[in-house]
Amino acid sequence: MAGRFITAFKDTLRVLRTFVHEVIGGFFLALAIIGGTSVVQELRRYTADAETGIWRIGLAGIFSLAMLAFGLHSFWKARKIQK
């Protein structure tokens, strides 16, 4: 039964899977943008008062880079599915 379903709706499932990967990639890229703005805010805070520490800038940067990598990887997987 499942084999017939997959055979009948193979193209639909491929398009749906591609769409899910693109939506998730969009969310991750949005989080990367939010993290990037946080890096800028923390950098401004650090230049105004060095007591805040550089760790906050580093953690925000690592978060932003990780979300950017996840987003790009998700879009890459969506493109790979279309082939």
Backbone as numpy.savetxt, mean C-alpha at the origin, in Angstrom:
# Nx Ny Nz CAx CAy CAz Cx Cy Cz
-18.38 -29.92 -8.80 -19.20 -28.72 -8.80 -18.35 -27.46 -8.80
-17.33 -27.42 -7.92 -16.47 -26.24 -7.86 -15.67 -26.09 -9.14
-15.28 -27.22 -9.73 -14.52 -27.17 -10.98 -15.34 -26.56 -12.11
-16.61 -26.89 -12.17 -17.50 -26.32 -13.20 -17.69 -24.82 -12.97
-17.82 -24.44 -11.71 -17.98 -23.01 -11.38 -16.75 -22.22 -11.81
-15.59 -22.74 -11.51 -14.34 -22.06 -11.86 -14.20 -21.98 -13.37
-14.55 -23.07 -14.07 -14.46 -23.07 -15.53 -15.43 -22.06 -16.14
-16.64 -22.00 -15.61 -17.66 -21.11 -16.16 -17.36 -19.64 -15.90
-16.81 -19.34 -14.73 -16.60 -17.95 -14.34 -15.13 -17.58 -14.22
-14.27 -18.23 -15.00 -12.83 -18.01 -14.90 -12.46 -16.55 -15.16
-12.99 -15.97 -16.22 -12.67 -14.58 -16.54 -13.22 -13.61 -15.50
-14.41 -13.90 -14.99 -15.01 -13.03 -13.98 -14.18 -13.06 -12.69
-13.76 -14.24 -12.30 -12.94 -14.36 -11.09 -11.59 -13.67 -11.26
-11.01 -13.73 -12.45 -9.73 -13.07 -12.72 -9.88 -11.55 -12.62
-10.97 -11.03 -13.19 -11.21 -9.58 -13.14 -11.48 -9.15 -11.70
-12.23 -9.95 -10.95 -12.52 -9.61 -9.56 -11.25 -9.63 -8.72
-10.40 -10.61 -8.96 -9.14 -10.69 -8.21 -8.23 -9.51 -8.54
-8.18 -9.13 -9.81 -7.40 -7.96 -10.22 -7.93 -6.69 -9.55
-9.26 -6.56 -9.52 -9.88 -5.39 -8.90 -9.56 -5.31 -7.41
-9.62 -6.45 -6.72 -9.31 -6.47 -5.28 -7.87 -6.04 -5.04
-6.95 -6.53 -5.87 -5.55 -6.14 -5.71 -5.35 -4.65 -5.96
-6.07 -4.09 -6.93 -5.94 -2.66 -7.19 -6.52 -1.82 -6.07
-7.63 -2.24 -5.49 -8.24 -1.49 -4.38 -7.32 -1.53 -3.16
-6.80 -2.71 -2.85 -5.89 -2.83 -1.71 -4.63 -2.00 -1.94
-4.12 -2.01 -3.17 -2.96 -1.20 -3.51 -3.24 0.28 -3.33
-4.45 0.71 -3.69 -4.84 2.10 -3.49 -4.88 2.49 -2.03
-5.40 1.60 -1.19 -5.42 1.87 0.25 -4.00 1.98 0.80
-3.13 1.08 0.39 -1.76 1.13 0.87 -1.05 2.41 0.40
-1.30 2.83 -0.83 -0.68 4.07 -1.31 -1.23 5.28 -0.55
-2.51 5.24 -0.21 -3.08 6.33 0.60 -2.42 6.37 1.98
-2.20 5.21 2.57 -1.51 5.17 3.86 -0.07 5.66 3.73
0.57 5.38 2.59 1.93 5.87 2.37 1.95 7.40 2.28
0.94 7.98 1.66 0.86 9.44 1.56 0.63 10.04 2.95
-0.25 9.43 3.71 -0.49 9.90 5.08 0.80 9.80 5.90
1.52 8.69 5.75 2.79 8.53 6.45 3.82 9.55 6.01
3.83 9.88 4.73 4.76 10.90 4.23 4.48 12.27 4.82
3.21 12.61 4.96 2.90 13.88 5.60 3.29 13.86 7.07
3.19 12.70 7.69 3.61 12.57 9.09 5.12 12.76 9.22
5.87 12.25 8.24 7.33 12.45 8.25 7.66 13.93 8.18
6.95 14.66 7.32 7.20 16.10 7.19 6.85 16.82 8.49
5.74 16.46 9.11 5.35 17.09 10.38 6.37 16.80 11.48
6.81 15.56 11.56 7.80 15.21 12.58 9.14 15.89 12.32
9.50 16.06 11.06 10.75 16.75 10.73 10.66 18.22 11.14
9.52 18.84 10.90 9.34 20.23 11.33 9.38 20.34 12.85
8.76 19.37 13.52 8.77 19.36 14.98 10.18 19.17 15.52
10.97 18.33 14.85 12.34 18.06 15.27 13.24 19.28 15.06
13.05 19.98 13.94 13.88 21.17 13.71 13.54 22.30 14.68
12.28 22.34 15.14 11.88 23.37 16.09 12.39 23.06 17.50
12.37 21.77 17.86 12.78 21.37 19.20 13.44 20.00 19.11
14.77 19.98 19.28 15.53 18.74 19.10 15.28 17.72 20.20
14.57 18.09 21.25 14.30 17.15 22.33 13.25 16.11 21.95
12.51 16.35 20.89 11.48 15.38 20.51 12.08 14.07 20.02
13.29 14.08 19.58 13.97 12.86 19.16 13.77 12.54 17.69
14.75 11.87 17.16 14.72 11.53 15.74 14.01 10.20 15.49
13.71 9.46 16.56 13.05 8.16 16.40 11.68 8.27 15.75
10.98 9.33 16.07 9.64 9.50 15.50 9.71 9.71 14.00
10.72 10.42 13.54 10.89 10.61 12.10 11.22 9.28 11.44
12.11 8.51 12.07 12.49 7.23 11.51 11.34 6.24 11.45
10.56 6.18 12.52 9.42 5.26 12.53 8.37 5.66 11.50
8.11 6.95 11.37 7.15 7.40 10.37 7.67 7.12 8.96
8.97 7.28 8.77 9.56 6.99 7.45 9.52 5.52 7.11
9.80 4.67 8.09 9.74 3.22 7.85 8.31 2.80 7.53
7.35 3.33 8.27 5.95 3.03 8.00 5.56 3.46 6.60
5.95 4.67 6.22 5.59 5.19 4.91 6.23 4.36 3.79
7.49 4.00 3.95 8.15 3.18 2.93 7.54 1.78 2.83
7.17 1.21 3.97 6.55 -0.12 3.96 5.20 -0.08 3.25
4.40 0.94 3.53 3.10 1.04 2.88 3.26 1.30 1.37
4.26 2.08 1.00 4.54 2.30 -0.42 4.93 0.99 -1.10
5.77 0.21 -0.45 6.19 -1.08 -1.02 5.01 -2.03 -1.15
4.15 -2.10 -0.12 2.98 -2.97 -0.19 2.04 -2.53 -1.31
1.85 -1.23 -1.45 0.96 -0.71 -2.50 1.49 -1.02 -3.89
2.77 -0.79 -4.11 3.35 -1.07 -5.42 3.34 -2.56 -5.72
3.59 -3.37 -4.70 3.56 -4.82 -4.89 2.15 -5.30 -5.25
1.14 -4.72 -4.63 -0.23 -5.10 -4.93 -0.60 -4.73 -6.36
-0.19 -3.55 -6.82 -0.45 -3.18 -8.21 0.33 -4.07 -9.18
1.53 -4.46 -8.79 2.32 -5.36 -9.62 1.64 -6.72 -9.75
1.09 -7.22 -8.64 0.37 -8.49 -8.68 -0.88 -8.38 -9.53
-1.58 -7.24 -9.48 -2.76 -7.05 -10.30 -2.39 -7.05 -11.79
-1.28 -6.45 -12.12 -0.84 -6.45 -13.52 -0.44 -7.85 -13.96
0.18 -8.60 -13.07 0.62 -9.95 -13.37 -0.59 -10.88 -13.63
-1.69 -10.65 -12.91 -2.90 -11.46 -13.09 -3.49 -11.24 -14.46
-3.41 -10.03 -15.01 -4.04 -9.71 -16.29 -3.39 -10.41 -17.46
-2.17 -10.87 -17.32 -1.48 -11.50 -18.44 -2.01 -12.86 -18.76
